[in-house]
């Protein structure tokens, strides 16, 4: 995979949704909550006003509606601004 985010953007691979059952009932994929954490795969260079503080390999928490979903080589990723990241783990 050859992708390089621009400016203050980061490429994040979301963590897998947790498998939960309720009283023996399996919850379908469409009803599962999206994970709110993931691993930073690639980062941009930052901007002159906001240097890049994240690096590839960081585990991060992000907002529920943060980023844009993209698919590369059959894998789901999110691309978002560094400011959409709430914390590192």
Biopython code that builds the backbone (N, CA, C, O; Angstrom):
import numpy as np
from Bio.PDB.StructureBuilder import StructureBuilder

atoms = [
    (1, "UNK", "N", (0.850, -1.174, 0.000)),
    (1, "UNK", "CA", (0.000, 0.000, 0.000)),
    (1, "UNK", "C", (0.889, 1.229, 0.000)),
    (1, "UNK", "O", (1.831, 1.322, 0.787)),
    (2, "UNK", "N", (0.595, 2.156, -0.868)),
    (2, "UNK", "CA", (1.388, 3.365, -0.970)),
    (2, "UNK", "C", (0.464, 4.565, -0.886)),
    (2, "UNK", "O", (-0.015, 5.062, -1.905)),
    (3, "UNK", "N", (0.215, 5.032, 0.335)),
    (3, "UNK", "CA", (-0.624, 6.211, 0.521)),
    (3, "UNK", "C", (0.056, 7.110, 1.542)),
    (3, "UNK", "O", (0.546, 6.645, 2.571)),
    (4, "UNK", "N", (0.079, 8.397, 1.244)),
    (4, "UNK", "CA", (0.704, 9.385, 2.130)),
    (4, "UNK", "C", (-0.307, 10.501, 2.361)),
    (4, "UNK", "O", (-0.586, 11.273, 1.443)),
    (5, "UNK", "N", (-0.864, 10.605, 3.575)),
    (5, "UNK", "CA", (-1.790, 11.702, 3.863)),
    (5, "UNK", "C", (-1.088, 13.056, 3.712)),
    (5, "UNK", "O", (0.123, 13.163, 3.904)),
    (6, "UNK", "N", (-1.855, 14.070, 3.372)),
    (6, "UNK", "CA", (-1.310, 15.409, 3.193)),
    (6, "UNK", "C", (-1.573, 16.271, 4.415)),
    (6, "UNK", "O", (-2.525, 16.033, 5.157)),
    (7, "UNK", "N", (-0.738, 17.261, 4.619)),
    (7, "UNK", "CA", (-0.873, 18.278, 5.670)),
    (7, "UNK", "C", (-1.067, 17.645, 7.044)),
    (7, "UNK", "O", (-0.216, 16.882, 7.502)),
    (8, "UNK", "N", (-2.182, 17.956, 7.704)),
    (8, "UNK", "CA", (-2.403, 17.486, 9.084)),
    (8, "UNK", "C", (-3.330, 16.274, 9.141)),
    (8, "UNK", "O", (-4.025, 16.076, 10.138)),
    (9, "UNK", "N", (-3.348, 15.467, 8.091)),
    (9, "UNK", "CA", (-4.241, 14.308, 8.060)),
    (9, "UNK", "C", (-3.496, 13.031, 8.453)),
    (9, "UNK", "O", (-2.286, 12.911, 8.262)),
    (10, "UNK", "N", (-4.257, 12.078, 9.009)),
    (10, "UNK", "CA", (-3.697, 10.787, 9.411)),
    (10, "UNK", "C", (-4.577, 9.677, 8.860)),
    (10, "UNK", "O", (-5.788, 9.844, 8.715)),
    (11, "UNK", "N", (-3.960, 8.547, 8.557)),
    (11, "UNK", "CA", (-4.666, 7.359, 8.100)),
    (11, "UNK", "C", (-4.735, 6.400, 9.279)),
    (11, "UNK", "O", (-3.706, 6.027, 9.841)),
    (12, "UNK", "N", (-5.960, 5.996, 9.658)),
    (12, "UNK", "CA", (-6.179, 5.162, 10.830)),
    (12, "UNK", "C", (-6.879, 3.871, 10.424)),
    (12, "UNK", "O", (-7.841, 3.895, 9.657)),
    (13, "UNK", "N", (-6.394, 2.747, 10.940)),
    (13, "UNK", "CA", (-7.063, 1.464, 10.750)),
    (13, "UNK", "C", (-7.899, 1.213, 12.008)),
    (13, "UNK", "O", (-7.339, 0.979, 13.079)),
    (14, "UNK", "N", (-9.235, 1.259, 11.894)),
    (14, "UNK", "CA", (-10.089, 1.066, 13.063)),
    (14, "UNK", "C", (-9.911, -0.325, 13.665)),
    (14, "UNK", "O", (-9.653, -1.297, 12.954)),
    (15, "UNK", "N", (-10.055, -0.402, 14.989)),
    (15, "UNK", "CA", (-10.023, -1.693, 15.670)),
    (15, "UNK", "C", (-11.269, -2.477, 15.268)),
    (15, "UNK", "O", (-12.282, -1.884, 14.899)),
    (16, "UNK", "N", (-11.201, -3.794, 15.336)),
    (16, "UNK", "CA", (-12.340, -4.644, 14.983)),
    (16, "UNK", "C", (-13.470, -4.442, 15.986)),
    (16, "UNK", "O", (-13.226, -4.258, 17.179)),
    (17, "UNK", "N", (-14.711, -4.477, 15.495)),
    (17, "UNK", "CA", (-15.876, -4.366, 16.377)),
    (17, "UNK", "C", (-15.943, -5.593, 17.265)),
    (17, "UNK", "O", (-15.668, -6.710, 16.827)),
    (18, "UNK", "N", (-16.309, -5.374, 18.509)),
    (18, "UNK", "CA", (-16.374, -6.483, 19.456)),
    (18, "UNK", "C", (-17.581, -7.364, 19.169)),
    (18, "UNK", "O", (-18.666, -6.873, 18.857)),
    (19, "UNK", "N", (-17.375, -8.676, 19.281)),
    (19, "UNK", "CA", (-18.463, -9.633, 19.125)),
    (19, "UNK", "C", (-19.200, -9.737, 20.453)),
    (19, "UNK", "O", (-18.606, -10.094, 21.470)),
    (20, "UNK", "N", (-20.481, -9.430, 20.446)),
    (20, "UNK", "CA", (-21.273, -9.521, 21.669)),
    (20, "UNK", "C", (-22.537, -10.304, 21.380)),
    (20, "UNK", "O", (-23.112, -10.220, 20.295)),
    (21, "UNK", "N", (-22.950, -11.058, 22.363)),
    (21, "UNK", "CA", (-24.229, -11.743, 22.274)),
    (21, "UNK", "C", (-25.062, -11.317, 23.463)),
    (21, "UNK", "O", (-24.534, -11.061, 24.545)),
    (22, "UNK", "N", (-26.342, -11.242, 23.260)),
    (22, "UNK", "CA", (-27.263, -10.857, 24.324)),
    (22, "UNK", "C", (-28.213, -12.027, 24.543)),
    (22, "UNK", "O", (-29.112, -12.259, 23.735)),
    (23, "UNK", "N", (-28.019, -12.762, 25.630)),
    (23, "UNK", "CA", (-28.905, -13.888, 25.940)),
    (23, "UNK", "C", (-28.934, -14.924, 24.833)),
    (23, "UNK", "O", (-29.982, -15.513, 24.565)),
    (24, "UNK", "N", (-27.810, -15.155, 24.190)),
    (24, "UNK", "CA", (-27.757, -16.154, 23.131)),
    (24, "UNK", "C", (-28.098, -15.613, 21.750)),
    (24, "UNK", "O", (-28.006, -16.343, 20.763)),
    (25, "UNK", "N", (-28.492, -14.342, 21.666)),
    (25, "UNK", "CA", (-28.818, -13.727, 20.382)),
    (25, "UNK", "C", (-27.572, -13.042, 19.849)),
    (25, "UNK", "O", (-26.961, -12.232, 20.547)),
    (26, "UNK", "N", (-27.192, -13.356, 18.630)),
    (26, "UNK", "CA", (-26.012, -12.748, 18.021)),
    (26, "UNK", "C", (-26.442, -11.447, 17.345)),
    (26, "UNK", "O", (-27.383, -11.428, 16.552)),
    (27, "UNK", "N", (-25.744, -10.370, 17.668)),
    (27, "UNK", "CA", (-26.069, -9.063, 17.111)),
    (27, "UNK", "C", (-25.471, -8.964, 15.708)),
    (27, "UNK", "O", (-24.276, -9.210, 15.542)),
    (28, "UNK", "N", (-26.280, -8.606, 14.679)),
    (28, "UNK", "CA", (-25.762, -8.513, 13.313)),
    (28, "UNK", "C", (-24.786, -7.352, 13.163)),
    (28, "UNK", "O", (-24.793, -6.415, 13.962)),
    (29, "UNK", "N", (-23.939, -7.422, 12.121)),
    (29, "UNK", "CA", (-22.924, -6.400, 11.874)),
    (29, "UNK", "C", (-23.530, -5.004, 11.758)),
    (29, "UNK", "O", (-22.934, -4.032, 12.225)),
    (30, "UNK", "N", (-24.699, -4.894, 11.146)),
    (30, "UNK", "CA", (-25.311, -3.586, 10.936)),
    (30, "UNK", "C", (-25.732, -2.920, 12.240)),
    (30, "UNK", "O", (-25.901, -1.701, 12.275)),
    (31, "UNK", "N", (-25.904, -3.683, 13.302)),
    (31, "UNK", "CA", (-26.335, -3.127, 14.586)),
    (31, "UNK", "C", (-25.178, -2.896, 15.545)),
    (31, "UNK", "O", (-25.369, -2.332, 16.622)),
    (32, "UNK", "N", (-23.989, -3.321, 15.167)),
    (32, "UNK", "CA", (-22.834, -3.149, 16.041)),
    (32, "UNK", "C", (-22.372, -1.699, 16.022)),
    (32, "UNK", "O", (-22.434, -1.028, 14.992)),
    (33, "UNK", "N", (-21.907, -1.225, 17.177)),
    (33, "UNK", "CA", (-21.360, 0.118, 17.237)),
    (33, "UNK", "C", (-19.972, 0.124, 16.615)),
    (33, "UNK", "O", (-19.195, -0.815, 16.789)),
    (34, "UNK", "N", (-19.673, 1.190, 15.891)),
    (34, "UNK", "CA", (-18.351, 1.313, 15.292)),
    (34, "UNK", "C", (-17.325, 1.518, 16.392)),
    (34, "UNK", "O", (-17.602, 2.204, 17.376)),
    (35, "UNK", "N", (-16.151, 0.935, 16.241)),
    (35, "UNK", "CA", (-15.108, 1.159, 17.244)),
    (35, "UNK", "C", (-14.657, 2.614, 17.208)),
    (35, "UNK", "O", (-14.695, 3.258, 16.160)),
    (36, "UNK", "N", (-14.236, 3.120, 18.344)),
    (36, "UNK", "CA", (-13.785, 4.503, 18.428)),
    (36, "UNK", "C", (-12.290, 4.584, 18.698)),
    (36, "UNK", "O", (-11.784, 5.607, 19.158)),
    (37, "UNK", "N", (-11.585, 3.483, 18.405)),
    (37, "UNK", "CA", (-10.138, 3.495, 18.544)),
    (37, "UNK", "C", (-9.530, 2.768, 17.358)),
    (37, "UNK", "O", (-10.197, 2.000, 16.663)),
    (38, "UNK", "N", (-8.260, 3.027, 17.146)),
    (38, "UNK", "CA", (-7.589, 2.391, 16.030)),
    (38, "UNK", "C", (-6.096, 2.666, 16.067)),
    (38, "UNK", "O", (-5.580, 3.275, 17.005)),
    (39, "UNK", "N", (-5.412, 2.204, 15.026)),
    (39, "UNK", "CA", (-3.964, 2.354, 14.924)),
    (39, "UNK", "C", (-3.631, 3.294, 13.777)),
    (39, "UNK", "O", (-4.172, 3.163, 12.679)),
    (40, "UNK", "N", (-2.742, 4.238, 14.035)),
    (40, "UNK", "CA", (-2.291, 5.158, 13.000)),
    (40, "UNK", "C", (-1.370, 4.394, 12.050)),
    (40, "UNK", "O", (-0.386, 3.790, 12.478)),
    (41, "UNK", "N", (-1.694, 4.427, 10.772)),
    (41, "UNK", "CA", (-0.919, 3.722, 9.751)),
    (41, "UNK", "C", (0.053, 4.667, 9.055)),
    (41, "UNK", "O", (1.202, 4.302, 8.807)),
    (42, "UNK", "N", (-0.401, 5.883, 8.736)),
    (42, "UNK", "CA", (0.452, 6.859, 8.051)),
    (42, "UNK", "C", (0.037, 8.263, 8.482)),
    (42, "UNK", "O", (-1.117, 8.487, 8.849)),
    (43, "UNK", "N", (0.974, 9.206, 8.439)),
    (43, "UNK", "CA", (0.693, 10.586, 8.833)),
    (43, "UNK", "C", (1.234, 11.553, 7.784)),
    (43, "UNK", "O", (2.166, 11.238, 7.044)),
    (44, "UNK", "N", (0.623, 12.745, 7.738)),
    (44, "UNK", "CA", (1.117, 13.812, 6.877)),
    (44, "UNK", "C", (2.251, 14.548, 7.573)),
    (44, "UNK", "O", (2.709, 14.131, 8.637)),
    (45, "UNK", "N", (2.698, 15.633, 6.977)),
    (45, "UNK", "CA", (3.808, 16.410, 7.530)),
    (45, "UNK", "C", (3.374, 17.464, 8.529)),
    (45, "UNK", "O", (4.223, 18.078, 9.177)),
    (46, "UNK", "N", (2.078, 17.692, 8.673)),
    (46, "UNK", "CA", (1.591, 18.761, 9.529)),
    (46, "UNK", "C", (1.501, 20.052, 8.741)),
    (46, "UNK", "O", (1.771, 20.077, 7.541)),
    (47, "UNK", "N", (1.120, 21.126, 9.422)),
    (47, "UNK", "CA", (1.044, 22.439, 8.797)),
    (47, "UNK", "C", (1.972, 23.381, 9.544)),
    (47, "UNK", "O", (2.503, 23.021, 10.595)),
    (48, "UNK", "N", (2.176, 24.586, 9.015)),
    (48, "UNK", "CA", (3.062, 25.532, 9.691)),
    (48, "UNK", "C", (2.494, 25.966, 11.030)),
    (48, "UNK", "O", (3.253, 26.321, 11.932)),
    (49, "UNK", "N", (1.166, 25.946, 11.182)),
    (49, "UNK", "CA", (0.527, 26.344, 12.433)),
    (49, "UNK", "C", (0.336, 25.175, 13.399)),
    (49, "UNK", "O", (0.204, 25.379, 14.606)),
    (50, "UNK", "N", (0.321, 23.954, 12.867)),
    (50, "UNK", "CA", (0.061, 22.771, 13.705)),
    (50, "UNK", "C", (1.015, 21.648, 13.309)),
    (50, "UNK", "O", (0.762, 20.942, 12.332)),
    (51, "UNK", "N", (2.110, 21.472, 14.051)),
    (51, "UNK", "CA", (3.037, 20.382, 13.724)),
    (51, "UNK", "C", (2.404, 19.020, 14.000)),
    (51, "UNK", "O", (1.526, 18.897, 14.853)),
    (52, "UNK", "N", (2.852, 18.010, 13.278)),
    (52, "UNK", "CA", (2.320, 16.653, 13.451)),
    (52, "UNK", "C", (2.917, 16.050, 14.719)),
    (52, "UNK", "O", (4.136, 15.942, 14.853)),
    (53, "UNK", "N", (2.037, 15.656, 15.655)),
    (53, "UNK", "CA", (2.503, 15.049, 16.897)),
    (53, "UNK", "C", (2.266, 13.541, 16.907)),
    (53, "UNK", "O", (2.845, 12.828, 17.725)),
    (54, "UNK", "N", (1.422, 13.056, 16.006)),
    (54, "UNK", "CA", (1.156, 11.616, 15.909)),
    (54, "UNK", "C", (2.200, 10.972, 15.004)),
    (54, "UNK", "O", (2.814, 11.632, 14.165)),
    (55, "UNK", "N", (2.387, 9.664, 15.197)),
    (55, "UNK", "CA", (3.313, 8.925, 14.334)),
    (55, "UNK", "C", (2.698, 7.559, 14.024)),
    (55, "UNK", "O", (1.805, 7.102, 14.738)),
    (56, "UNK", "N", (3.166, 6.924, 12.982)),
    (56, "UNK", "CA", (2.668, 5.599, 12.607)),
    (56, "UNK", "C", (2.890, 4.639, 13.773)),
    (56, "UNK", "O", (3.950, 4.638, 14.399)),
    (57, "UNK", "N", (1.880, 3.825, 14.053)),
    (57, "UNK", "CA", (1.965, 2.860, 15.143)),
    (57, "UNK", "C", (1.260, 3.313, 16.413)),
    (57, "UNK", "O", (1.014, 2.494, 17.300)),
    (58, "UNK", "N", (0.927, 4.599, 16.523)),
    (58, "UNK", "CA", (0.213, 5.092, 17.708)),
    (58, "UNK", "C", (-1.193, 4.502, 17.764)),
    (58, "UNK", "O", (-1.865, 4.393, 16.739)),
    (59, "UNK", "N", (-1.639, 4.120, 18.969)),
    (59, "UNK", "CA", (-3.033, 3.719, 19.201)),
    (59, "UNK", "C", (-3.783, 4.977, 19.614)),
    (59, "UNK", "O", (-3.356, 5.677, 20.532)),
    (60, "UNK", "N", (-4.896, 5.273, 18.947)),
    (60, "UNK", "CA", (-5.604, 6.528, 19.194)),
    (60, "UNK", "C", (-7.092, 6.304, 19.436)),
    (60, "UNK", "O", (-7.661, 5.291, 19.030)),
    (61, "UNK", "N", (-7.704, 7.270, 20.103)),
    (61, "UNK", "CA", (-9.152, 7.354, 20.263)),
    (61, "UNK", "C", (-9.622, 8.526, 19.416)),
    (61, "UNK", "O", (-8.961, 9.564, 19.374)),
    (62, "UNK", "N", (-10.764, 8.371, 18.736)),
    (62, "UNK", "CA", (-11.280, 9.445, 17.896)),
    (62, "UNK", "C", (-12.784, 9.554, 18.070)),
    (62, "UNK", "O", (-13.419, 8.645, 18.604)),
    (63, "UNK", "N", (-13.349, 10.656, 17.623)),
    (63, "UNK", "CA", (-14.774, 10.912, 17.757)),
    (63, "UNK", "C", (-15.624, 9.972, 16.918)),
    (63, "UNK", "O", (-15.149, 9.383, 15.947)),
    (64, "UNK", "N", (-16.879, 9.841, 17.305)),
    (64, "UNK", "CA", (-17.799, 8.904, 16.656)),
    (64, "UNK", "C", (-17.988, 9.192, 15.168)),
    (64, "UNK", "O", (-18.098, 8.265, 14.366)),
    (65, "UNK", "N", (-18.024, 10.456, 14.802)),
    (65, "UNK", "CA", (-18.270, 10.821, 13.406)),
    (65, "UNK", "C", (-17.029, 11.381, 12.724)),
    (65, "UNK", "O", (-17.139, 12.072, 11.711)),
    (66, "UNK", "N", (-15.854, 11.090, 13.266)),
    (66, "UNK", "CA", (-14.607, 11.629, 12.728)),
    (66, "UNK", "C", (-14.183, 10.901, 11.463)),
    (66, "UNK", "O", (-14.389, 9.695, 11.326)),
    (67, "UNK", "N", (-13.597, 11.640, 10.552)),
    (67, "UNK", "CA", (-12.951, 11.048, 9.389)),
    (67, "UNK", "C", (-13.859, 10.615, 8.268)),
    (67, "UNK", "O", (-15.085, 10.675, 8.361)),
    (68, "UNK", "N", (-13.217, 10.177, 7.207)),
    (68, "UNK", "CA", (-13.873, 9.678, 6.009)),
    (68, "UNK", "C", (-13.450, 8.237, 5.803)),
    (68, "UNK", "O", (-12.260, 7.923, 5.812)),
    (69, "UNK", "N", (-14.432, 7.357, 5.615)),
    (69, "UNK", "CA", (-14.124, 5.936, 5.414)),
    (69, "UNK", "C", (-13.630, 5.719, 3.992)),
    (69, "UNK", "O", (-14.232, 6.204, 3.034)),
    (70, "UNK", "N", (-12.522, 4.980, 3.862)),
    (70, "UNK", "CA", (-12.003, 4.592, 2.552)),
    (70, "UNK", "C", (-11.623, 3.122, 2.607)),
    (70, "UNK", "O", (-11.398, 2.572, 3.685)),
    (71, "UNK", "N", (-11.553, 2.491, 1.449)),
    (71, "UNK", "CA", (-11.158, 1.091, 1.364)),
    (71, "UNK", "C", (-9.949, 0.980, 0.451)),
    (71, "UNK", "O", (-9.981, 1.427, -0.695)),
    (72, "UNK", "N", (-8.877, 0.381, 0.970)),
    (72, "UNK", "CA", (-7.655, 0.166, 0.200)),
    (72, "UNK", "C", (-7.278, -1.302, 0.287)),
    (72, "UNK", "O", (-7.149, -1.843, 1.385)),
    (73, "UNK", "N", (-7.101, -1.942, -0.836)),
    (73, "UNK", "CA", (-6.723, -3.357, -0.889)),
    (73, "UNK", "C", (-7.656, -4.230, -0.055)),
    (73, "UNK", "O", (-7.209, -5.188, 0.575)),
    (74, "UNK", "N", (-8.951, -3.906, -0.049)),
    (74, "UNK", "CA", (-9.938, -4.702, 0.667)),
    (74, "UNK", "C", (-9.983, -4.464, 2.169)),
    (74, "UNK", "O", (-10.676, -5.192, 2.879)),
    (75, "UNK", "N", (-9.264, -3.462, 2.676)),
    (75, "UNK", "CA", (-9.233, -3.156, 4.103)),
    (75, "UNK", "C", (-9.835, -1.777, 4.328)),
    (75, "UNK", "O", (-9.562, -0.845, 3.571)),
    (76, "UNK", "N", (-10.655, -1.647, 5.370)),
    (76, "UNK", "CA", (-11.288, -0.376, 5.701)),
    (76, "UNK", "C", (-10.332, 0.498, 6.507)),
    (76, "UNK", "O", (-9.662, 0.021, 7.423)),
    (77, "UNK", "N", (-10.276, 1.776, 6.158)),
    (77, "UNK", "CA", (-9.468, 2.764, 6.865)),
    (77, "UNK", "C", (-10.289, 4.031, 7.053)),
    (77, "UNK", "O", (-11.317, 4.223, 6.402)),
    (78, "UNK", "N", (-9.825, 4.885, 7.944)),
    (78, "UNK", "CA", (-10.369, 6.224, 8.108)),
    (78, "UNK", "C", (-9.251, 7.212, 7.840)),
    (78, "UNK", "O", (-8.116, 7.007, 8.270)),
    (79, "UNK", "N", (-9.568, 8.278, 7.134)),
    (79, "UNK", "CA", (-8.609, 9.363, 6.987)),
    (79, "UNK", "C", (-9.236, 10.580, 7.648)),
    (79, "UNK", "O", (-10.368, 10.954, 7.340)),
    (80, "UNK", "N", (-8.488, 11.194, 8.562)),
    (80, "UNK", "CA", (-9.036, 12.296, 9.351)),
    (80, "UNK", "C", (-7.954, 13.306, 9.669)),
    (80, "UNK", "O", (-6.764, 13.034, 9.506)),
    (81, "UNK", "N", (-8.373, 14.465, 10.121)),
    (81, "UNK", "CA", (-7.434, 15.487, 10.560)),
    (81, "UNK", "C", (-6.875, 15.099, 11.926)),
    (81, "UNK", "O", (-7.535, 14.423, 12.716)),
    (82, "UNK", "N", (-5.658, 15.536, 12.182)),
    (82, "UNK", "CA", (-5.042, 15.267, 13.476)),
    (82, "UNK", "C", (-5.911, 15.815, 14.615)),
    (82, "UNK", "O", (-5.944, 15.230, 15.698)),
    (83, "UNK", "N", (-6.610, 16.923, 14.386)),
    (83, "UNK", "CA", (-7.445, 17.538, 15.426)),
    (83, "UNK", "C", (-8.674, 16.694, 15.753)),
    (83, "UNK", "O", (-9.294, 16.905, 16.795)),
    (84, "UNK", "N", (-9.048, 15.731, 14.881)),
    (84, "UNK", "CA", (-10.169, 14.830, 15.155)),
    (84, "UNK", "C", (-9.784, 13.727, 16.122)),
    (84, "UNK", "O", (-10.659, 13.057, 16.671)),
    (85, "UNK", "N", (-8.487, 13.523, 16.340)),
    (85, "UNK", "CA", (-8.004, 12.522, 17.283)),
    (85, "UNK", "C", (-8.128, 13.091, 18.691)),
    (85, "UNK", "O", (-7.644, 14.187, 18.970)),
    (86, "UNK", "N", (-8.784, 12.334, 19.581)),
    (86, "UNK", "CA", (-9.027, 12.828, 20.930)),
    (86, "UNK", "C", (-7.878, 12.527, 21.877)),
    (86, "UNK", "O", (-7.560, 13.347, 22.738)),
    (87, "UNK", "N", (-7.242, 11.351, 21.733)),
    (87, "UNK", "CA", (-6.185, 10.949, 22.660)),
    (87, "UNK", "C", (-5.386, 9.805, 22.080)),
    (87, "UNK", "O", (-5.834, 9.117, 21.162)),
    (88, "UNK", "N", (-4.193, 9.607, 22.628)),
    (88, "UNK", "CA", (-3.405, 8.412, 22.306)),
    (88, "UNK", "C", (-3.491, 7.468, 23.486)),
    (88, "UNK", "O", (-3.661, 7.899, 24.627)),
    (89, "UNK", "N", (-3.373, 6.182, 23.211)),
    (89, "UNK", "CA", (-3.453, 5.156, 24.266)),
    (89, "UNK", "C", (-2.059, 4.653, 24.544)),
    (89, "UNK", "O", (-1.875, 3.784, 25.396)),
]
sb = StructureBuilder()
sb.init_structure("model")
sb.init_model(0)
sb.init_chain("A")
sb.init_seg("    ")
for serial, (resi, resn, name, xyz) in enumerate(atoms, 1):
    if name == "N":
        sb.init_residue(resn, " ", resi, " ")
    sb.init_atom(name, np.array(xyz, "f"), 0.0, 1.0, " ", f" {name:<3s}", serial, name[0])
structure = sb.get_structure()
